[in-house]
Amino acid sequence: MDKRKAVKRMLSNLSRQNFNNFCYELVNRQKEPRVARNRVEEKSFLEITDVLTSTFSETGAVEVSAELLIAIDCHTEAAQLLKDAGDEYSEPGSRNMGATGGPASENGSRDSEHFVDKHRTELINRWKRLVYSPRNLVPVVFLF
């Protein structure tokens, strides 16, 4: 099943209380990128699906949704979402979990994770080294 459809189906099947808890956890999520409250309040499950996929990409929306479902103790729904999206589910703390709590492949890397997300810190540090001259902190443009 398409990842967007899997997220939409999961949100549509949540009870009103679990949907509200899901939205609360989404707004109060500490990891970047964060979602503003006004993008979530009083929105339907279809609008929340669009917010998730536009903020995190389709793959990221599945991973973040599964993370939030686990946070609100909806483990069955998280497992079903990952199954529908074609990912594997592992309980938090098991050896199959990636660094952010999502499923990892056998070698410990996350195959479905975007390159920039996977190497974010390394890329930021590299950018900082390349962009600023250490002598006078004047931005320098490098052409590759």
Secondary structure, DSSP 4 states (H G I P E B T S, - for coil): --HHHHHHHHHHHS-HHHHHHHHHHHHT--SSSP--GGGTTT--HHHHHHHHHHHHHHHHHHHHHHHHHHHTT-HHHHHHHHHHHT-----TTSTTB-TTSSB--TTS--TTS-HHHHTHHHHHHHHHHHHB-TTT--B-----
